[in-house]
């Protein structure tokens, strides 16, 4: 995958995909890191931004950062993307919204 930044630099990164099965299992590729997780939310870091999974009884059944693959199982209620820039904004950002 190649994407162009505003200053005309090219960035090569991993391919990214999400495969959800019956809202009970999600496989995500292109994962760089897991920022935080518990039974209700998983915050992932990708080259293209953050992904937040929310649900009930969530658990990570596979994490391979070398391949960039993550599998989460449980009752998945939402998948949300956020840009890197928005995560540390002055309005409280992601964590304020997550823990209210």
SULJOTA-V482581 format. One record per residue. RES is the residue in three letters. PHI is phi in degrees with one decimal (none if undefined). Layout:
[[RES;PHI] [RES;PHI]]
This chain:
[[UNK;none] [UNK;-128.8] [UNK;-131.0] [UNK;-103.8] [UNK;-87.9] [UNK;-58.1] [UNK;-90.1] [UNK;65.4] [UNK;-89.9] [UNK;-98.1] [UNK;-123.2] [UNK;-98.2] [UNK;-146.0] [UNK;-75.5] [UNK;-67.8] [UNK;-126.2] [UNK;-150.2] [UNK;-129.6] [UNK;-123.0] [UNK;-110.6] [UNK;-115.3] [UNK;53.8] [UNK;54.7] [UNK;-117.9] [UNK;-150.5] [UNK;-130.0] [UNK;-111.8] [UNK;-123.5] [UNK;-111.4] [UNK;86.7] [UNK;-82.2] [UNK;-96.4] [UNK;-165.4] [UNK;-107.9] [UNK;-75.7] [UNK;-159.9] [UNK;-160.2] [UNK;-154.8] [UNK;-73.2] [UNK;-113.0] [UNK;-155.3] [UNK;-129.6] [UNK;-108.6] [UNK;-108.9] [UNK;-108.8] [UNK;-123.6] [UNK;-63.0] [UNK;-95.9] [UNK;136.6] [UNK;-99.0] [UNK;-125.6] [UNK;-114.1] [UNK;-103.8] [UNK;-123.3] [UNK;177.8] [UNK;-127.8] [UNK;55.6] [UNK;-77.5] [UNK;-147.0] [UNK;-87.2] [UNK;-94.4] [UNK;-153.0] [UNK;-141.3] [UNK;-132.0] [UNK;-73.5] [UNK;-64.5] [UNK;-90.4] [UNK;74.5] [UNK;-114.3] [UNK;-137.0] [UNK;-123.6] [UNK;-119.4] [UNK;-121.4] [UNK;141.0] [UNK;-90.6] [UNK;-92.8] [UNK;-102.3] [UNK;-158.3] [UNK;-130.7] [UNK;-132.9] [UNK;-97.2] [UNK;-139.8] [UNK;-75.5] [UNK;-58.4] [UNK;-63.4] [UNK;-79.2] [UNK;-75.2] [UNK;-114.2] [UNK;-70.9] [UNK;-68.1] [UNK;-84.0] [UNK;100.0] [UNK;59.7] [UNK;-61.0] [UNK;-66.6] [UNK;-62.5] [UNK;-68.6] [UNK;-68.6] [UNK;-103.8] [UNK;-79.2]]
